């Protein structure tokens, strides 16, 4: 199992990184990305600490930890510079908090994230076909979410992505221990969104890991 979108106490998560990774190890995960929420005020504080803890934990845990970040509620015109800065600070994976229907994310965020070349557009809500086509061209992965609320539009995202040829990825967006998913539950969520099962999206996660590592 692979989860490329999780949160710790570095933003609004409940667990320190060590506990998050240990819990995923017990669940049989092989890779996890720590992608705490950030904007221009906190990017240079959070990323170096995630890089450090990933380096430490990778010496001892079976789960490979990927240092990342989730740019969240950032004004769309600012997204390109922050994607670039995040990479410069050591983030291997940049996620952008998409236009979920349960939060007041500014319109245009989905398009800005795709144009900026973010690795993953998280829970992109009622993403348009045009933006999904652009994601396919730019190699940006569209997320199916295991997170309550964000998951309301999973079916729409799958439908639009299939038509546009965009690649899909499944993540928990975990903030607490109860958000972490067993393989069986992840499989059922993915099937409920209209795909064949977890293997279909794990292949895309493995492909993305090959690109960034």
Secondary structure, DSSP 4 states (H G I P E B T S, - for coil): -EEEEE--TTTT-SS-HHHHHHHHHHTT-SEEEE--EE-TTTHHHHHHHHHHHHHHHTTT-SSEEEEEEEE-S--GGGHHHHHHHHHHTT-SEEEEE---TTS-PPTTHHHHHHHHT-SEEE---S--HHHHHHHHHHTPEEEEE-STTGGGGHHHHHHHHHHHT--EEEE--B-SGGG---HHHHHHHHHHTTSS-HHHHHHHHHHHHHHH-
